[in-house]
Amino acid sequence: MAAGLGLLGEGLARLTSEAERALNETTLRIAITGLSRSGKTVFITSLIANLLALGRGRDTLPALRRRMAEEGRRIQAVRLEPAGTQALDWFDAADKLRDLAGATPHWPPRTSDLASATLTLVVERPGDWGRWLPARRVRLEILDYPGEWLLDLPLLEQSYEEWSAATLAQLRQPPRAALAGDFLSFLAGLDRNAPADDAVAKRGFLLYRDLLAAARDRHGLRWLQPGRFLVPGPKGESPMMWFFPLPGQGSPAAGSLRAALAERFDAYRDDMRRSYFDPWFARFDRQVVLVDALGALCAGEGAFTDARQAVAQIARAYDARSRSRWLGLRTLRRVAFVATKADYVPQAQRGDFLSLFRGMVGTHGHAGGPAMTHAAIAALRCTEEGEPAPGGAPVVQGVPMGETRRRPFRPGQIPPQPPAPDDAFWRRPYFELPVFRPPVIDPDGREGLPHLEMDRLIAWLLEDAL
């Protein structure tokens, strides 16, 4: 009898707890990714640190505070949930803060796998009745994943033949053509109808993978597929990835090299769908895509055009998926395309910078699909406005890595729209953006991190839930 009453009590307690969560708790899942060198790890660190500081009463996100105050709400507290038993890597924001705030600060390395962290925001209820009701809890489950993988989303709609034709056409155009000589020579010596040979397939894969890495590292290119050729993730470089673009029309001969490459392409595409896109995209409520648009612009026409193609293809893929209601994207409510490193741009030019970025992404979205916005931000501000010389262009000032004194930086003219291919803009010298030291910050993050426009972006991402 006592045992039965005990089980009944446990069941009632469990039901009461579940009912309380249903009434008072909301969960938002926010996926954050970015094209190479966009500052994704710093963005997530800033997001976490500034929300935690806001929960301690610091006014680190004034736009979010004002938006909530308009409806008689405020965030009473914010807590970082312990890692627990989660299967994914833990995004250790405190460790990232220590790196940024150390005696010899350094920027975090590239993301190479999925990682997550969870914040709980305690939000007071508005109105006279609010004081008698328990506070609401909004759980933010933050997922960090490599932007290279997101570039594989358009592959889900392509055949091997279509992907090969598009990729080879790109390889014959500058700036890729200057890097593709060895790979194209390798293709020229192949008999695509010869029997499949693993040694040949792996050789072609390695040449093509190295070509992608050189395009990224030497020319700053971003439209690089397949993404896992550059960031393999925990599965590593399995034989499934031993494929490369090979020209050909119609169905390949059974047992031929081209048939084997097409089979591996299909296996790779299906694995991305099954292991990544299906289980993860079905859970997202919000998506943030970060882009180093300024770095691409300064690197020249080839890098800019490539980044523009990458981000526009991603935007189109989201739009197409939401129209088809596939991959669970019916749950995706908001998508933000974000240009980073806005602190490298003087205030007088930031309006043009944001307009340029809107032109890069293009206009997408439709009734019933996710809401989309564009923003230009600095998750961790590293510069200050500088005084230009008389009659000179506006400048910012920052301390280059390895130095101790501030130096002026001029990004030059920033056009409000993407320049046309024959525009005189592209005849100016190309250059790589300097790397500025992080500002002096508290390693514990008690005061949050200095930023530009992060508060407006976070307010937009969360406003319907808060």
Residue pairs with C-beta under 8 A, 6 or more apart in sequence:
20 134
24 134
24 135
24 136
24 137
25 136
25 137
25 138
25 139
26 136
26 137
26 138
26 139
26 465
27 138
27 139
27 141
28 138
28 139
28 140
28 141
28 285
28 286
28 462
28 465
29 141
29 143
29 283
29 284
29 285
29 286
30 140
30 141
30 142
30 143
30 284
30 285
30 286
30 287
30 288
30 461
31 143
31 145
31 280
31 284
31 286
31 287
31 288
32 40
32 43
32 44
32 47
32 142
32 143
32 144
32 145
32 287
32 288
32 290
33 40
33 144
33 145
33 146
33 147
33 149
33 150
33 287
33 288
33 289
33 290
34 40
34 43
34 147
34 289
34 290
34 291
34 292
34 340
35 147
35 222
35 289
35 290
35 291
35 292
35 307
35 310
35 311
36 110
36 147
36 148
36 216
36 222
36 292
37 220
37 292
37 295
38 147
38 290
38 291
38 292
38 340
39 107
39 290
39 292
39 340
39 341
39 379
39 380
40 111
40 144
40 147
40 290
41 96
41 108
41 109
41 111
41 144
42 96
42 100
42 107
42 108
42 379
42 380
43 288
43 290
43 338
43 340
43 379
44 91
44 93
44 117
44 142
44 144
45 93
45 96
45 97
45 100
45 108
45 379
45 380
45 449
46 379
46 380
46 449
46 451
46 454
47 142
47 379
47 454
47 458
48 80
48 91
48 93
48 117
48 119
48 142
49 93
49 97
49 445
49 448
49 449
50 60
50 61
50 448
50 449
50 451
50 454
50 455
50 458
51 60
51 61
51 78
51 119
51 121
51 140
51 458
52 78
52 79
52 80
52 119
52 445
52 448
53 60
53 445
53 446
53 447
53 448
54 60
54 61
54 64
54 65
54 75
54 78
54 448
55 75
55 76
55 77
55 78
55 79
55 121
55 122
56 78
56 446
58 446
58 447
58 448
59 65
60 447
60 448
60 449
60 455
61 448
61 454
61 455
61 458
61 459
62 455
63 455
63 456
63 458
63 459
64 75
64 455
64 458
64 459
64 462
64 466
65 74
65 75
65 455
67 459
67 463
67 466
68 74
68 75
68 123
68 466
71 126
72 126
72 127
72 130
73 123
73 124
73 125
73 126
73 466
74 123
74 124
75 121
75 122
75 123
75 466
76 122
76 123
76 124
76 135
77 121
77 122
78 119
78 120
78 121
78 122
79 119
79 120
79 122
80 93
80 117
80 118
80 119
81 117
81 118
81 119
81 120
81 139
83 90
86 116
88 114
88 115
88 116
88 143
89 113
89 114
89 115
89 116
90 115
90 116
90 117
91 115
91 116
91 117
91 142
91 144
93 117
93 445
94 444
94 445
96 108
97 441
97 443
97 444
97 445
98 443
99 105
99 106
99 107
99 108
100 106
100 107
100 108
100 380
100 438
100 441
101 438
101 440
101 441
101 442
101 443
102 443
105 437
105 438
107 435
107 438
110 146
110 231
111 144
111 145
111 146
111 147
111 231
112 146
112 231
112 233
113 145
113 146
113 233
113 234
114 143
114 144
114 145
114 233
114 280
115 143
115 144
115 145
116 141
116 142
116 143
116 144
117 142
117 144
118 139
118 140
118 141
118 142
119 139
119 140
119 142
120 137
120 138
120 139
120 140
121 137
121 138
121 139
121 140
121 466
122 135
122 136
122 137
123 135
123 136
123 137
123 138
123 466
124 130
124 135
124 136
125 131
125 133
125 135
125 136
138 462
138 465
138 466
140 462
143 280
143 284
145 280
146 227
146 231
146 233
147 227
147 289
147 290
148 224
148 227
148 228
148 230
148 231
149 227
149 228
149 231
149 233
149 272
149 276
150 227
150 289
150 314
151 222
151 223
151 224
151 225
151 226
151 227
151 310
151 313
151 314
152 225
152 226
152 227
152 228
152 269
152 272
153 277
153 314
153 317
153 318
153 321
154 225
154 313
154 314
154 316
154 317
155 163
155 225
155 226
155 269
155 272
156 269
156 272
156 273
156 277
157 320
158 166
158 269
159 262
160 243
160 261
160 262
160 265
160 266
161 248
161 249
161 262
163 225
163 245
163 265
164 245
164 246
164 247
164 248
165 247
167 225
167 245
168 245
168 247
170 176
170 223
171 177
171 180
171 183
171 184
171 211
171 245
172 180
172 184
174 302
175 215
175 219
175 221
175 300
175 302
175 303
176 211
176 215
176 219
176 221
179 211
179 214
179 215
179 218
179 219
180 211
182 207
182 211
183 204
183 207
183 208
183 211
183 244
186 203
186 204
186 207
187 204
187 246
187 247
190 200
190 204
190 246
190 257
191 257
192 246
192 247
192 248
192 252
192 256
192 257
192 258
193 252
193 253
193 256
193 257
193 258
194 256
194 257
195 255
195 256
195 257
196 255
196 256
196 257
196 259
196 260
197 257
198 239
198 242
200 257
201 242
201 243
201 244
201 257
201 260
201 261
201 264
202 239
202 242
204 242
204 243
204 244
204 246
204 261
205 229
205 241
205 242
205 243
205 244
207 244
208 229
208 244
208 245
209 229
209 230
209 237
212 224
212 229
212 230
213 230
215 221
215 224
216 222
216 224
216 230
219 299
219 302
219 303
220 295
220 296
220 299
220 303
220 306
220 307
220 432
221 302
221 303
221 306
221 307
222 296
222 303
222 306
222 307
222 310
222 311
223 306
223 307
223 309
223 310
223 313
224 230
226 241
226 268
228 235
228 241
228 268
228 272
229 241
232 241
239 264
240 264
240 267
240 268
240 271
241 264
241 268
242 264
243 260
243 261
243 262
243 264
243 265
243 268
244 261
246 257
246 258
246 261
248 258
252 258
252 259
252 262
253 259
277 327
278 327
278 328
281 321
281 327
281 328
281 329
281 332
282 327
282 328
282 331
283 328
283 331
284 331
284 332
285 331
285 332
285 333
285 334
286 332
286 333
286 334
286 335
286 336
286 461
287 318
287 332
287 334
287 335
287 336
287 370
288 335
288 336
288 338
288 457
288 461
289 311
289 314
289 335
289 336
289 337
289 338
290 338
290 340
291 307
291 311
291 337
291 338
291 339
291 340
291 357
291 360
292 307
292 339
292 340
292 341
293 307
293 339
293 340
293 353
293 356
293 357
293 360
293 376
294 339
294 341
294 342
294 344
294 345
294 353
294 411
294 414
294 433
295 303
295 341
295 432
295 433
296 303
296 304
296 306
296 307
296 308
297 304
297 356
297 414
298 411
298 412
298 430
298 431
298 432
298 433
299 430
299 431
299 432
300 426
300 430
301 419
301 421
301 426
304 418
305 421
307 360
308 360
308 418
311 337
311 360
311 361
312 360
312 361
312 362
315 335
315 337
315 361
315 362
315 364
315 372
316 362
316 364
318 329
318 332
318 335
318 364
318 369
318 370
318 372
319 364
319 365
319 366
319 369
321 327
321 329
322 329
322 330
322 332
322 366
322 368
322 369
322 370
323 366
323 369
329 370
332 370
333 370
333 371
333 464
334 370
334 371
334 372
334 373
334 460
334 461
334 464
335 370
335 371
335 372
335 373
336 372
336 373
336 374
336 375
336 457
336 460
336 461
337 357
337 361
337 372
337 373
337 374
337 375
338 374
338 375
338 376
338 377
338 457
339 353
339 354
339 357
339 374
339 375
339 376
339 377
340 377
340 378
340 379
341 378
341 433
342 350
342 353
342 376
342 377
342 378
342 452
342 453
343 378
343 381
343 382
343 383
343 396
343 398
343 452
344 378
344 383
344 396
344 409
344 411
344 433
344 436
345 353
345 376
345 396
345 411
345 414
346 385
346 386
346 393
346 394
346 395
346 396
346 411
347 385
347 394
348 394
349 394
349 411
349 414
350 376
351 416
352 414
352 415
352 416
353 376
353 414
354 374
354 375
354 376
355 416
355 417
356 414
356 415
356 416
356 417
356 418
357 374
357 376
358 374
359 416
359 417
359 418
360 418
361 374
364 372
365 371
365 372
373 460
375 453
375 456
375 457
375 460
376 453
377 451
377 452
377 453
377 454
377 457
378 451
378 452
378 453
378 454
379 449
379 451
379 454
380 438
380 439
380 441
380 449
380 450
380 451
381 439
381 450
381 451
381 452
382 398
382 399
382 436
382 437
382 438
382 439
383 396
383 397
383 398
383 409
383 436
384 396
384 397
384 398
384 406
385 394
385 396
385 397
386 394
386 395
386 396
386 397
386 408
387 395
388 394
388 395
393 410
393 412
394 410
395 408
395 409
395 410
396 408
396 409
397 406
397 407
397 408
397 409
398 406
398 407
398 409
398 434
398 436
398 437
399 405
399 406
399 407
399 436
399 437
400 407
400 434
400 435
400 436
400 437
401 435
401 436
401 437
403 437
407 434
409 434
409 436
412 428
413 425
413 428
415 423
415 425
419 425
419 426
439 450
441 447
441 449
441 450
